[in-house]
């Protein structure tokens, strides 16, 4: 049987689709030139990694023997491309009253501000790398963390995207963090506020919401959700504090869920795996699931059970 589609059948499909595009659905738009380019944003992230971690990430295009000359060429190229994407975002999602010249000037200002903050971003990331090395006995070197750890990759993209978020650049910061999400399974909203010495171990399945506030020296394991208690209000909740505050020196173990804008996890608290928390936790408190028990069965009969509860020194939230 010949599976090659006939030309007239292709033409009919195209005509039907273009007719459908003429409706009033949001997804009917076919112009790709008036909004940020996702592939270009992704490419910019890769190039910016070479700026943040020189010597660890090689550029794909520029080969000079003088590192300073090489960086000059890279910055000039990335600056121009990033400025263009910011301008497209402002044009597509920004103030309709702004003129084209005003948007271009604002794009240039934002891009210049972003690169001026690059030493600050790199300073935070240096501390994140150190926190990862100090907190993970499996890490053999700083280089391994920079090149191989998904947690650091997600944090790096977040720290860049957050600076653009602070400048109220629409769409671009979310495209950036969703790139990291797709690569690592770690979903950090660019609006979250995260202080220094942040460590993500393993990372897959982590969610950190837009209005989350995370203090210094916080460690988070895979599957953790720092999320909203409810989003049933939809857009009515926009701009409101919906996500928890995690104070300094907190450790949150795997698959714990901490929810709600009024929820505060106090300093030095330890949140055990699988905990489900919707109320604030006092400083210096340890939280775990109460009386976790494992059963072993053979041929349908219970042969052995073991209590994994941690003892009276733990404060339980169930």
LORO-604957 format. One record per residue (C-alpha): residue number from 1; residue in three letters; y, z, x. Coordinates in steps of 0.2 Angstrom, whole numbers, plus 5000, padded with zeros to 4 digits. Layout:
N
n:res:Y:Z:X
NUM:ala:Y:Z:X
...
! end
This chain:
318
n:res:Y:Z:X
1:unk:5000:5000:5000
2:unk:5017:4995:5007
3:unk:5029:5010:5007
4:unk:5044:5001:5012
5:unk:5058:5003:4999
6:unk:5065:4987:4993
7:unk:5083:4982:4996
8:unk:5088:4981:4978
9:unk:5080:4998:4975
10:unk:5091:5006:4989
11:unk:5106:4998:4981
12:unk:5102:5005:4964
13:unk:5100:5022:4971
14:unk:5117:5021:4981
15:unk:5126:5015:4965
16:unk:5118:5029:4955
17:unk:5124:5042:4967
18:unk:5141:5035:4969
19:unk:5143:5035:4950
20:unk:5138:5053:4950
21:unk:5150:5057:4964
22:unk:5164:5052:4952
23:unk:5162:5067:4942
24:unk:5172:5084:4943
25:unk:5159:5094:4952
26:unk:5165:5104:4967
27:unk:5151:5095:4977
28:unk:5157:5078:4972
29:unk:5169:5076:4987
30:unk:5164:5063:5000
31:unk:5179:5064:5011
32:unk:5173:5071:5028
33:unk:5189:5069:5038
34:unk:5200:5082:5029
35:unk:5190:5098:5033
36:unk:5183:5107:5049
37:unk:5168:5098:5057
38:unk:5153:5110:5057
39:unk:5145:5101:5072
40:unk:5161:5101:5082
41:unk:5163:5120:5079
42:unk:5146:5123:5085
43:unk:5149:5112:5101
44:unk:5165:5122:5104
45:unk:5155:5138:5103
46:unk:5143:5132:5117
47:unk:5158:5127:5128
48:unk:5167:5144:5125
49:unk:5151:5153:5131
50:unk:5154:5144:5148
51:unk:5172:5151:5148
52:unk:5166:5169:5144
53:unk:5151:5169:5155
54:unk:5155:5157:5170
55:unk:5140:5155:5181
56:unk:5128:5158:5167
57:unk:5132:5144:5155
58:unk:5134:5127:5164
59:unk:5146:5115:5156
60:unk:5138:5098:5150
61:unk:5152:5086:5155
62:unk:5163:5093:5169
63:unk:5157:5093:5187
64:unk:5170:5097:5201
65:unk:5168:5107:5217
66:unk:5183:5118:5213
67:unk:5179:5131:5200
68:unk:5197:5133:5196
69:unk:5200:5114:5193
70:unk:5184:5114:5183
71:unk:5190:5128:5172
72:unk:5207:5119:5170
73:unk:5198:5104:5163
74:unk:5187:5114:5152
75:unk:5201:5124:5144
76:unk:5212:5109:5141
77:unk:5198:5100:5132
78:unk:5192:5115:5122
79:unk:5210:5120:5118
80:unk:5214:5102:5111
81:unk:5198:5102:5101
82:unk:5199:5120:5094
83:unk:5218:5117:5089
84:unk:5212:5101:5079
85:unk:5199:5111:5070
86:unk:5211:5125:5066
87:unk:5224:5112:5060
88:unk:5210:5105:5048
89:unk:5206:5122:5042
90:unk:5224:5126:5038
91:unk:5227:5109:5030
92:unk:5211:5110:5019
93:unk:5212:5129:5014
94:unk:5229:5135:5019
95:unk:5247:5135:5011
96:unk:5250:5119:5002
97:unk:5269:5122:5004
98:unk:5268:5121:5023
99:unk:5272:5104:5031
100:unk:5261:5094:5043
101:unk:5273:5099:5057
102:unk:5272:5117:5052
103:unk:5253:5117:5051
104:unk:5252:5109:5069
105:unk:5264:5122:5076
106:unk:5254:5136:5068
107:unk:5238:5129:5074
108:unk:5245:5128:5092
109:unk:5251:5146:5091
110:unk:5235:5152:5085
111:unk:5225:5143:5098
112:unk:5237:5149:5112
113:unk:5235:5167:5105
114:unk:5216:5165:5105
115:unk:5215:5160:5123
116:unk:5228:5174:5128
117:unk:5216:5187:5121
118:unk:5201:5180:5130
119:unk:5202:5193:5144
120:unk:5201:5206:5130
121:unk:5186:5198:5122
122:unk:5177:5197:5139
123:unk:5181:5215:5143
124:unk:5173:5221:5126
125:unk:5158:5210:5130
126:unk:5156:5217:5147
127:unk:5154:5234:5139
128:unk:5142:5227:5126
129:unk:5131:5220:5140
130:unk:5131:5237:5149
131:unk:5127:5246:5132
132:unk:5112:5234:5130
133:unk:5106:5237:5148
134:unk:5108:5256:5147
135:unk:5100:5256:5130
136:unk:5085:5245:5132
137:unk:5072:5249:5145
138:unk:5064:5232:5143
139:unk:5080:5224:5150
140:unk:5076:5219:5168
141:unk:5094:5213:5173
142:unk:5111:5210:5166
143:unk:5108:5191:5168
144:unk:5093:5192:5157
145:unk:5103:5200:5143
146:unk:5117:5187:5145
147:unk:5105:5172:5145
148:unk:5091:5178:5133
149:unk:5096:5192:5121
150:unk:5100:5186:5103
151:unk:5109:5202:5100
152:unk:5122:5198:5113
153:unk:5124:5180:5108
154:unk:5128:5186:5090
155:unk:5140:5199:5096
156:unk:5149:5186:5108
157:unk:5151:5174:5093
158:unk:5157:5188:5082
159:unk:5170:5194:5095
160:unk:5178:5176:5096
161:unk:5177:5173:5077
162:unk:5185:5190:5074
163:unk:5201:5185:5084
164:unk:5203:5170:5073
165:unk:5199:5180:5057
166:unk:5213:5192:5062
167:unk:5225:5176:5063
168:unk:5220:5172:5045
169:unk:5212:5156:5050
170:unk:5202:5150:5035
171:unk:5183:5144:5036
172:unk:5182:5142:5055
173:unk:5177:5161:5059
174:unk:5163:5160:5045
175:unk:5157:5144:5052
176:unk:5156:5152:5069
177:unk:5146:5167:5064
178:unk:5135:5157:5053
179:unk:5130:5147:5068
180:unk:5125:5163:5077
181:unk:5116:5168:5061
182:unk:5106:5152:5061
183:unk:5102:5154:5079
184:unk:5098:5173:5080
185:unk:5095:5179:5062
186:unk:5109:5191:5064
187:unk:5123:5190:5051
188:unk:5139:5198:5056
189:unk:5154:5194:5045
190:unk:5169:5189:5056
191:unk:5180:5202:5046
192:unk:5170:5217:5052
193:unk:5178:5229:5064
194:unk:5167:5233:5078
195:unk:5172:5244:5093
196:unk:5166:5244:5111
197:unk:5148:5247:5118
198:unk:5140:5239:5103
199:unk:5121:5236:5106
200:unk:5109:5226:5094
201:unk:5091:5228:5099
202:unk:5079:5214:5093
203:unk:5091:5210:5079
204:unk:5082:5199:5067
205:unk:5087:5202:5049
206:unk:5103:5212:5053
207:unk:5117:5211:5040
208:unk:5135:5218:5043
209:unk:5147:5215:5029
210:unk:5165:5210:5030
211:unk:5174:5227:5028
212:unk:5162:5237:5039
213:unk:5169:5248:5052
214:unk:5158:5252:5067
215:unk:5164:5264:5080
216:unk:5160:5265:5099
217:unk:5143:5266:5107
218:unk:5133:5262:5091
219:unk:5115:5255:5092
220:unk:5107:5245:5078
221:unk:5089:5239:5077
222:unk:5082:5224:5068
223:unk:5082:5223:5049
224:unk:5097:5235:5047
225:unk:5109:5231:5032
226:unk:5127:5238:5032
227:unk:5131:5231:5016
228:unk:5140:5233:4999
229:unk:5133:5244:4985
230:unk:5136:5231:4972
231:unk:5144:5214:4971
232:unk:5143:5212:4953
233:unk:5162:5212:4952
234:unk:5162:5195:4962
235:unk:5180:5189:4967
236:unk:5188:5205:4959
237:unk:5181:5215:4974
238:unk:5189:5203:4987
239:unk:5200:5213:4999
240:unk:5193:5230:4994
241:unk:5183:5241:5006
242:unk:5165:5237:5000
243:unk:5155:5241:5016
244:unk:5151:5258:5026
245:unk:5160:5266:5040
246:unk:5149:5270:5055
247:unk:5157:5282:5067
248:unk:5154:5284:5086
249:unk:5138:5287:5094
250:unk:5127:5282:5079
251:unk:5109:5275:5080
252:unk:5102:5266:5066
253:unk:5083:5262:5067
254:unk:5074:5247:5059
255:unk:5076:5242:5041
256:unk:5088:5255:5036
257:unk:5100:5251:5022
258:unk:5117:5259:5022
259:unk:5128:5254:5007
260:unk:5145:5257:4999
261:unk:5163:5256:5005
262:unk:5165:5275:5003
263:unk:5149:5279:5014
264:unk:5153:5286:5031
265:unk:5140:5290:5044
266:unk:5147:5304:5055
267:unk:5147:5304:5074
268:unk:5131:5306:5083
269:unk:5120:5304:5067
270:unk:5103:5296:5069
271:unk:5097:5286:5054
272:unk:5078:5284:5054
273:unk:5069:5268:5049
274:unk:5068:5262:5031
275:unk:5081:5275:5025
276:unk:5091:5270:5010
277:unk:5108:5278:5011
278:unk:5122:5277:4998
279:unk:5131:5293:5002
280:unk:5140:5299:5017
281:unk:5130:5308:5031
282:unk:5138:5322:5041
283:unk:5140:5321:5060
284:unk:5126:5327:5071
285:unk:5113:5324:5057
286:unk:5096:5315:5058
287:unk:5090:5306:5043
288:unk:5072:5300:5039
289:unk:5061:5296:5025
290:unk:5052:5311:5019
291:unk:5033:5314:5021
292:unk:5029:5296:5026
293:unk:5010:5295:5026
294:unk:4998:5282:5032
295:unk:4980:5279:5024
296:unk:4965:5271:5033
297:unk:4952:5263:5021
298:unk:4935:5257:5024
299:unk:4926:5248:5009
300:unk:4939:5254:4997
301:unk:4936:5273:5002
302:unk:4950:5283:5009
303:unk:4943:5289:5026
304:unk:4958:5296:5035
305:unk:4976:5300:5031
306:unk:4990:5305:5043
307:unk:5007:5313:5039
308:unk:5021:5305:5049
309:unk:5035:5317:5043
310:unk:5046:5323:5057
311:unk:5048:5341:5053
312:unk:5060:5353:5046
313:unk:5074:5349:5059
314:unk:5077:5332:5050
315:unk:5089:5331:5036
316:unk:5081:5319:5022
317:unk:5089:5307:5011
318:unk:5078:5299:4998
! end
